[in-house]
């Protein structure tokens, strides 16, 4: 009761909704955070270097969804749920297939580097293929979980997120204990994702959720093509910025440094993942709010960004303590400066999450592209200089600078664009009311 007296009611309400929507993904992340730590503890450095590379495939594939998850948020309630989920899943799965093909092509030159010494060329391709299968299933799971947020099916959403994580962890850990190899990761992902997807689809169908078809007005909505190209480009740029670093580090620094960097990165992204999953909730009602009272979007943005900023600060302190506790028992080199640079950059990205989710939900799917293009351009320059000088430090510093510069700029111009869009929508709604009167 004391909290309600101190904190405004709308903030308490939003915090509760954000926490509810984020519970499943956050539980899954905590479980899956333990997985690379187990890998680092049970695998030699050369095998864990392969593990690190394979993990980027599944992560990037989940990001490159051709706007499937964003389309689910923006269009839910405007077309039948079954048709929307099918369309969005197809888009997301196509993105995973493309990432798998791209990873296989990158493996051709990368297989000759010291960081790839644990796997032969054919074995590496096979592992990438299995990661691709797992990614296709995970992409469909992401779409289904987003639909469950709108369908108000929290238990199914929890199963799709946390349930898949627990199953993946169990399978991968068993594989590590039976035969320590980087193969444990793709095996865990592929088996868990496929099983949970099948059970999840049956469960959603049994609840009758696929028959949800409350059709709302679709006037003035953003075209599907715009969602596809803008979110695909955004996913490609975001994935290159957040996942490409391991490929550069592995190429210039070798497996031991890559293993230490992987642990620093895994812990540093914890606050970002936390606030991004909290921010998912704002997309649940944003479309409805925008269609009815667009001026309220500004308050939603301010409130959710403030909540995410506070949570990110507290999470950053907890993550730092956690990093310095685990780094020595894992037997990897402590990289404090690298860790703090990663923490700062990744946390800034997390704070932009409410702005991005709201922009997509109200029909501005390309809002973050200028910031991502700027960030990617600076990071690419840093990568090239790093490769030419064979220095990982140059890339790490340049990449952090790129992310910080882009994110701060985005928070400024993105907010202005969002408010402008809401004002225009409010004026249009007023004009329609006057004309109909």
C-alpha positions in Angstrom: 0.0 0.0 0.0 2.9 2.3 0.7 4.2 1.9 -2.8 0.8 3.0 -4.2 1.0 6.1 -2.1 4.4 7.1 -3.3 4.4 6.0 -7.0 1.7 7.3 -9.3 -1.0 4.7 -10.2 -0.3 4.7 -13.9 3.4 3.8 -13.2 2.4 1.0 -10.8 -0.1 -0.4 -13.4 2.5 -0.3 -16.2 5.2 -1.9 -14.0 2.9 -4.7 -13.1 2.0 -5.3 -16.8 5.7 -5.1 -17.8 6.7 -7.6 -15.1 3.9 -10.0 -16.0 4.9 -10.0 -19.7 8.6 -10.3 -19.0 8.4 -13.2 -16.4 8.7 -16.0 -18.9 11.5 -14.6 -21.1 13.4 -13.5 -18.0 13.2 -16.9 -16.4 14.4 -18.4 -19.7 17.3 -16.0 -19.8 18.4 -16.8 -16.3 18.3 -20.5 -17.1 20.1 -20.1 -20.4 22.7 -17.8 -18.8 23.8 -20.8 -16.8 24.3 -22.8 -20.0 27.3 -20.9 -21.5 28.8 -20.8 -18.0 28.5 -24.6 -17.8 30.0 -24.8 -21.3 32.9 -22.6 -20.2 33.5 -24.8 -17.1 33.2 -28.2 -18.9 34.8 -27.5 -22.3 38.3 -26.7 -23.3 39.0 -23.3 -24.8 39.0 -24.4 -28.4 35.6 -26.2 -28.0 34.1 -23.2 -26.2 35.3 -20.9 -28.9 33.1 -23.0 -31.4 30.3 -22.9 -28.9 30.5 -19.1 -28.9 30.3 -18.9 -32.7 27.4 -21.3 -32.8 25.5 -19.3 -30.2 25.7 -16.2 -32.4 23.8 -18.1 -35.2 20.8 -18.9 -33.0 20.8 -15.3 -31.5 21.0 -13.5 -34.8 18.5 -15.8 -36.5 16.0 -15.0 -33.7 16.5 -11.3 -34.5 16.3 -11.5 -38.2 12.6 -12.3 -38.4 11.6 -10.1 -41.4 9.3 -8.2 -39.0 7.4 -11.3 -38.0 7.1 -10.5 -34.3 6.6 -6.8 -35.0 3.9 -7.6 -37.5 2.2 -9.7 -34.8 2.1 -6.8 -32.4 1.0 -4.2 -35.0 -1.7 -6.2 -36.7 -3.2 -8.2 -33.9 -6.9 -7.7 -33.7 -7.1 -6.5 -37.3 -6.9 -9.9 -39.0 -7.8 -13.4 -37.8 -5.2 -14.7 -35.3 -4.5 -18.0 -37.1 -3.8 -16.2 -40.4 -1.6 -13.6 -38.7 0.5 -16.2 -36.8 1.0 -18.3 -39.9 2.1 -15.3 -41.9 4.4 -14.0 -39.2 5.9 -17.4 -38.6 6.7 -17.8 -42.2 8.5 -14.5 -42.3 10.5 -15.3 -39.2 11.4 -18.8 -40.4 12.7 -17.4 -43.7 15.0 -15.1 -41.7 16.4 -18.1 -39.8 17.1 -20.0 -43.0 19.0 -17.0 -44.5 21.1 -16.6 -41.4 22.0 -20.3 -41.6 23.1 -20.0 -45.2 25.1 -16.9 -44.4 26.8 -18.6 -41.4 27.7 -21.6 -43.6 29.3 -19.2 -46.2 31.2 -17.4 -43.4 32.4 -20.7 -42.1 34.4 -21.3 -45.3 37.1 -18.7 -44.5 36.6 -18.8 -40.7 37.3 -22.5 -40.5 41.0 -21.8 -41.3 41.4 -19.6 -38.2 42.8 -20.8 -34.8 39.4 -20.1 -33.2 37.8 -22.8 -35.3 40.5 -25.5 -34.7 38.2 -27.8 -32.7 35.9 -28.6 -35.6 36.7 -29.8 -39.1 35.1 -28.1 -42.1 32.4 -30.6 -42.6 31.6 -31.0 -38.9 31.3 -27.2 -38.6 28.8 -27.1 -41.5 26.8 -29.9 -39.9 26.6 -28.0 -36.5 25.6 -24.8 -38.3 22.9 -26.8 -40.1 21.4 -28.1 -36.9 21.6 -24.6 -35.4 19.6 -23.4 -38.4 16.9 -26.0 -37.8 16.7 -25.0 -34.1 16.5 -21.3 -35.2 13.5 -22.0 -37.5 11.6 -23.5 -34.6 12.6 -20.8 -32.2 11.5 -18.1 -34.6 8.0 -19.7 -34.8 8.0 -19.9 -31.0 8.7 -16.2 -30.7 5.8 -15.3 -32.9 3.5 -17.7 -31.0 4.7 -16.3 -27.6 4.0 -12.7 -28.8 0.5 -13.7 -30.0 -0.1 -15.2 -26.5 0.7 -11.8 -25.0 -2.2 -10.3 -27.0 -4.4 -13.4 -26.5 -3.9 -13.0 -22.7 -2.6 -16.6 -22.3 0.2 -16.1 -19.8 0.6 -19.8 -18.9 1.1 -20.8 -22.6 3.5 -17.9 -23.0 5.4 -19.0 -19.9 5.6 -22.6 -21.3 6.8 -21.4 -24.7 9.6 -19.2 -23.2 10.7 -20.6 -19.8 9.6 -24.2 -20.6 11.8 -24.3 -23.8 14.7 -22.8 -21.9 14.6 -25.4 -19.1 14.3 -28.2 -21.6 17.2 -26.9 -23.6 19.4 -26.5 -20.5 18.7 -30.1 -19.4 19.4 -31.6 -22.8 22.6 -29.5 -23.4 23.9 -30.1 -19.9 23.3 -33.9 -20.2 25.2 -33.8 -23.5 28.1 -31.9 -22.0 28.4 -34.4 -19.1 28.2 -37.4 -21.4 30.6 -36.1 -24.1 32.1 -32.6 -23.6 31.7 -31.0 -27.0 30.3 -27.8 -28.6 27.7 -30.1 -30.2 25.8 -29.9 -26.9 24.5 -26.4 -27.8 22.8 -27.2 -31.2 21.5 -30.5 -29.9 19.8 -28.7 -26.9 18.4 -26.0 -29.0 17.0 -28.2 -31.8 15.4 -30.8 -29.6 13.9 -28.4 -27.1 12.6 -25.9 -29.6 10.9 -28.5 -31.9 9.2 -30.3 -29.0 7.9 -27.2 -27.3 6.7 -25.8 -30.6 4.6 -28.9 -31.3 3.1 -29.0 -27.8 2.6 -25.2 -27.8 0.6 -25.3 -31.1 -1.6 -28.0 -29.8 -2.2 -26.1 -26.5 -3.1 -22.9 -28.2 -5.4 -24.7 -30.6 -7.1 -26.5 -27.7 -7.8 -23.1 -26.0 -9.5 -22.0 -29.2 -7.1 -19.0 -29.5 -6.6 -19.5 -33.3 -10.3 -18.6 -33.7 -9.7 -15.1 -32.3 -10.9 -12.7 -35.0 -12.0 -9.3 -33.5 -11.5 -7.3 -36.7 -10.7 -3.6 -36.1 -10.4 -0.8 -38.5 -7.4 -1.1 -40.8 -7.5 2.4 -42.4 -4.1 4.0 -42.8 -2.1 1.1 -41.5 1.5 0.5 -42.6 1.9 -2.0 -45.4 3.3 -5.5 -44.8 6.0 -4.8 -47.3 7.2 -1.8 -45.2 7.3 -4.0 -42.1 9.3 -6.7 -43.9 12.0 -4.5 -45.4 12.4 -2.1 -42.5 12.4 -4.7 -39.7 14.6 -7.0 -41.8 17.2 -4.2 -42.3 16.9 -3.2 -38.6 17.5 -6.8 -37.6 20.5 -7.2 -39.9 22.1 -4.1 -38.6 21.3 -4.8 -35.0 22.6 -8.4 -35.3 25.8 -7.3 -37.0 26.4 -4.7 -34.2 25.6 -7.0 -31.3 26.7 -10.4 -32.6 29.4 -9.7 -35.1 31.9 -8.7 -32.4 32.7 -12.3 -31.5 33.7 -13.0 -35.2 36.1 -10.1 -35.2 37.5 -10.9 -31.7 38.0 -14.5 -32.7 39.8 -13.6 -35.9 42.3 -11.2 -34.2 42.7 -12.5 -30.7 42.4 -16.3 -30.7 40.3 -18.8 -28.7 41.5 -17.9 -25.2 40.7 -14.2 -25.4 37.4 -15.0 -27.2 36.3 -17.3 -24.4 37.1 -14.6 -21.8 35.3 -12.0 -24.0 32.3 -14.3 -24.4 31.8 -14.5 -20.6 32.2 -10.7 -20.2 29.6 -10.2 -23.0 27.1 -12.7 -21.6 27.1 -11.0 -18.2 27.2 -7.4 -19.6 24.0 -7.9 -21.7 22.0 -9.0 -18.7 20.6 -5.5 -17.9 19.8 -5.0 -21.6 17.9 -8.3 -21.9 16.0 -7.5 -18.7 14.8 -4.1 -19.8 14.0 -5.2 -23.3 11.7 -8.0 -22.0 10.1 -5.5 -19.6 9.5 -3.2 -22.6 7.7 -5.9 -24.6 4.6 -5.2 -22.6 4.2 -1.7 -24.0 3.5 -3.2 -27.5 0.6 -5.2 -26.2 -1.8 -2.2 -25.8 0.0 0.4 -27.9 -1.9 -0.3 -31.1 -5.3 0.0 -29.3 -4.3 3.1 -27.4 -3.0 4.8 -30.6 -6.2 4.1 -32.5 -8.4 5.5 -29.6 -6.4 8.0 -27.6 -3.1 8.6 -29.4 -1.9 11.4 -27.1 -1.5 8.8 -24.3 1.3 7.2 -26.2 3.6 10.0 -25.0 2.9 9.1 -21.3 3.4 5.4 -22.1 6.8 6.2 -23.6 8.0 8.4 -20.7 6.8 6.0 -18.0 8.2 2.9 -19.6 11.6 4.5 -20.4 11.9 5.8 -16.8 11.1 2.3 -15.5 13.6 0.7 -17.8 16.3 3.2 -16.9 16.0 2.5 -13.2 15.9 -1.2 -13.7 18.9 -1.1 -16.0 20.9 0.9 -13.4 20.1 -1.6 -10.6 20.7 -4.5 -13.0 24.1 -3.1 -14.0 25.2 -3.1 -10.4 24.0 -6.7 -9.8 25.6 -7.9 -13.1 29.0 -6.3 -12.2 29.1 -8.1 -8.9 28.1 -11.3 -10.6 30.8 -11.0 -13.2 33.7 -10.6 -10.7 32.3 -13.5 -8.7 32.2 -16.0 -11.5 35.1 -15.1 -13.7 37.8 -16.7 -11.6 36.0 -20.0 -10.9 35.3 -20.4 -14.6 39.1 -20.2 -15.3 38.9 -17.4 -17.9 40.8 -14.2 -17.9 39.2 -11.2 -16.2 38.6 -8.3 -18.6 37.2 -5.5 -16.4 37.6 -2.6 -18.9 36.1 -4.7 -21.7 33.3 -5.7 -19.4 32.4 -2.1 -18.4 32.5 -0.9 -22.0 30.2 -3.7 -23.0 27.9 -3.0 -20.0 27.6 0.7 -20.9 26.9 0.1 -24.5 24.5 -2.7 -24.2 22.5 -1.0 -21.4 22.0 2.1 -23.6 20.6 -0.2 -26.3 18.2 -1.7 -23.7 16.9 1.7 -22.7 15.9 2.4 -26.3 13.6 -0.6 -26.2 10.3 1.1 -25.2 10.8 3.7 -28.0 11.4 0.9 -30.6 8.4 -1.2 -29.5 6.0 1.7 -29.5 7.2 2.9 -32.9 6.6 -0.4 -34.5 3.2 -0.8 -32.8 1.9 2.6 -34.0 3.1 2.2 -37.6 6.7 3.6 -37.6 8.7 0.4 -38.2 11.7 2.2 -39.8 12.2 4.8 -37.0 15.4 3.2 -35.6 17.1 2.7 -39.0 19.1 6.0 -39.0 20.5 5.2 -35.6 21.4 1.7 -36.6 23.0 2.7 -39.8 25.2 5.3 -38.0 26.1 2.7 -35.4 27.0 0.0 -37.9 29.1 2.4 -40.0 31.2 3.5 -37.0 31.5 -0.2 -35.8 32.5 -1.3 -39.3 35.3 1.3 -39.4 36.5 0.1 -36.0 36.4 -3.6 -37.2 38.5 -2.8 -40.3 41.1 -0.8 -38.3 41.2 -3.7 -35.8 41.7 -6.3 -38.4 44.4 -4.3 -40.2 46.3 -3.7 -36.9 45.5 -7.2 -35.5 44.2 -5.5 -32.3 41.1 -6.5 -30.4 41.3 -3.4 -28.1 40.7 -1.0 -31.1 37.5 -2.8 -32.1 36.1 -3.1 -28.5 36.6 0.6 -27.9 35.3 1.6 -31.3 32.3 -0.6 -31.1 31.3 0.8 -27.7 31.6 4.3 -29.0 29.5 3.5 -32.0 26.7 2.1 -29.9 26.7 4.9 -27.4 26.7 7.6 -30.1 23.8 6.0 -32.0 21.7 5.2 -29.0 21.8 8.7 -27.5 20.9 10.2 -30.9 18.0 7.8 -31.3 16.5 8.6 -27.9 16.4 12.3 -29.0 15.1 12.1 -32.6 13.0 9.0 -32.1 11.0 10.6 -29.2 10.3 13.7 -31.3 9.1 11.6 -34.3 6.9 9.5 -32.1 5.2 12.5 -30.5 4.7 14.2 -33.9 3.0 11.0 -35.2 0.7 10.9 -32.2 -0.2 14.6 -32.6 -1.1 14.0 -36.3 -3.2 11.0 -35.4 -5.0 13.0 -32.7 -5.8 15.9 -35.1 -7.1 13.4 -37.7 -9.3 11.8 -35.1 -10.7 15.2 -34.1 -11.4 16.1 -37.7 -13.2 12.9 -38.3 -15.4 13.5 -35.2 -16.2 17.0 -36.4 -17.1 15.8 -39.9 -19.4 13.1 -38.6 -21.1 15.5 -36.2 
